[in-house]
């Protein structure tokens, strides 16, 4: 799969697109301009790895595709990120610090990948996301769906080693108070806190589910929670 790389050094940032976005979404939206992340890129504070997706084969596949198969395809994508994109990014930039970031459905991807691989991802930035993938399966779940569903697998996580790894992560969930996803963000944050995993839940005024808000959010949180 193709990806887009911006910047020359600093923390590696995996950028996940929205539902209908592609690997060029953030550059199409000029997220690399000076008023957003331009300074960070120019100064070598971050390097963006803008990713594509397999939505049309997984969560947004035709209706006849079984939810379990959609989740299986997502898990293949997850392995691609872990086994191919992570090593590729390190070959370009040996900085060990990795950030997973995304807005809307990209936020789901960022949190899911970051929590599935806490040994690889040091910071997670989810902007206006929803973190219960069963909303895409009409409530259906099986082993594959469960493995893709942060609000489920974190609720039942009891491995001391993994919990310690989560506790070392910087997890930021930002969402508008009038966004329909707000309650799910509160629930996801509570699930993490109940496991002793700290996280920064940031509720913004209004709806806050659009690019002008995400520009401000990512600039504010790319360096960590406020």
N, C-alpha and C positions, 0 to 999 in steps of 0.2 A: 504494500500500500504506500501511496505517496504521503509525504508530510512536508511541512514548511518550517524552515529554521530562520529565526531572526535574532540578531545579536551575536556577540563575540565572546562572552564569558559570563561568569557569575552563576548564581543559582539556576539550575535547569528548571524550566516550567513546562509541564505538559498541559496544553490548552485543549480542552474538549469543546466541540461546537455544540450549538443548540440543535433542536430537532431537525430543522431543515437546512442547517449550516453545513459547510464543508471545511476542509483544511485551510481555505483562504478567508474564512469568515472574519477572523479578527483583523486581518489586513484590509479586507474589503470595508470593514467598519472603522478603519484608521485607529485601531487601538494602540498602534505603535507611534502615534503622533506625540509631539512634545507634551501636550496637556494631559496625556493619559500615561503611557509607559515609555515614551520616547527618551526621557532623561535616564531612566533605569537601564534601557538598552544601550544608549550611547556611552554611559559610564561603566558598562560592564558589570552592573549589579545583577542582571538577570539575562537569561537566554531562553527564548520561546521556542518550543517544539509544538507547532500547531498540527493537530491530528485530524485524520478523517475518521469515519465510523462505518458501521455495518447496519445502520438502523433499518434499511429496507429489507434486510435478511433476518433481523432480530425483532426488536420491540415494535417496529412499524412494518413488519411483514404483512402480506395479505391475510385476510380474516381466516382463511382455511388453514393457515399454518398453526400447529398446536403450540400453546404457550411454553410447554416444556422444550420444544425444539427451538423456539425463539431464545430461551435462556441458554440452551446449549450453544447456540451461535454466539451469544454474548460472551460466554466463557471462552470460546475460541479466540475472540477478540481480546479478551483479558490476557490470555497466554501470549498472544502476539505482542501486546504491549510489554509484558514482563520479559519475554525471551528474545525479542528483536529490537523493540524501540528503546528500552532501557539500556542495553549494551551499545546500541548505535549512539544514543545521546552521550554516553560516557566516552565513546571513541572521539567525539567532537569536543567534549568538555568534561574534564575529570573532576570537576567540583562535585563533591558527594551529596550536596543538599539538593533535594528534588521536591518541587511543589506541584501538586495536581490542582488545576483550577478550571472552572467552567461556570457558565450561566444557564439558567433554566434546565433543560435536559442535560446540558453539559455539566451542571453541578451534580446531578445524580452520578454521572460517569466519574467525576473527580472524587466524590466521596466513596463510591463503591470501590474504585481501584485503590485509593489510598488506604481504606480500611481492610481490604483483602491483602494488602502488601505493606504493612506498617514498617517492615524492615527496609523498605525501599523509599518510602515517601515520608518526608519530614514535615511538610505543611500541606493542609487541604483547605482550599478556598471554594466554598459553594455559594453561589449567588442566585437567589430566587429558585432554588431547587425543590424537588419533591423526592423523598428518599424511601418510599414504599413502592416497589416496582409492581406489586400486586394490582395497582390501579391500571396497569397495562395488560393484566391477565384475567380481568374480571373476578379477581379474588382467588384464582387457581394458584396452587403451589405444589411443588415437588422438590426433589433434592437439587435440581438445577436452578429452579426459580429461587429457592431459599439461598443458594450460594451467591446469587446476584442481588440479594435484597438486604441492604444495610440495616434497616430497622428490625429485621428478623434475626439475622445472624449475630448482630451485636447484642440483642436482647438475651441471647442464649450463650454468649461467649463466656467461658469460665477458665480458659487456659491462662495460668499466671504469667507465662512468658509473653503471650500475645498481649495481654492486658498491660503489662509493663511497657511493651513497645508502643501501644496506643497512647499511653500516658506521656511518652516522649514526643508525641506529635503535637503540632500546633494546628488545631482544627477550628475553622472559622465558618460560621453559617450566617449569612446575611440575607434578609428578606423584608419585604414591605409589610407593614401591619395590616394592610387591606388586600394583600395577595392571598388568594385561596390556599396557597401552600404554607401560609404562616403557621397554622396549627400543626402541620406535619413537621415543620422545623422545630417548633417547641417540643414536640414529642421525641424527635430524633435527639435533640440536645439532652432531654431528660434521660433517655435510654443510656446515653454515654455517661452522664453524671452518675447514674445509678450503678455503673460499672467502675466508678472511680476514675473515669476518663474526662479530664477537663476539656472544655471547649468554650469558644466565644460565640454566643448567640447574639446577633446584632439585629434588632428590629428597627427598620427605617420607617419614617413617616410616609403615609400614603400607600400607593400600590407598588411603586418602585420595581416594576417588572418590565424593564425596557433598557435599551442601550444607554441613554443618557445617565441613568442610575448606575448601571453596571460599570460605566467608565469611572465614575466617582468611587464606587466600591472597590474596584480592583486597584486603583491607585492608592487608596487608603490602606488596604489590607495586604498588598503584595509583600510588604516587609514584615508582616505579622499583625496580630490583633491589636487594636488600640487600647 
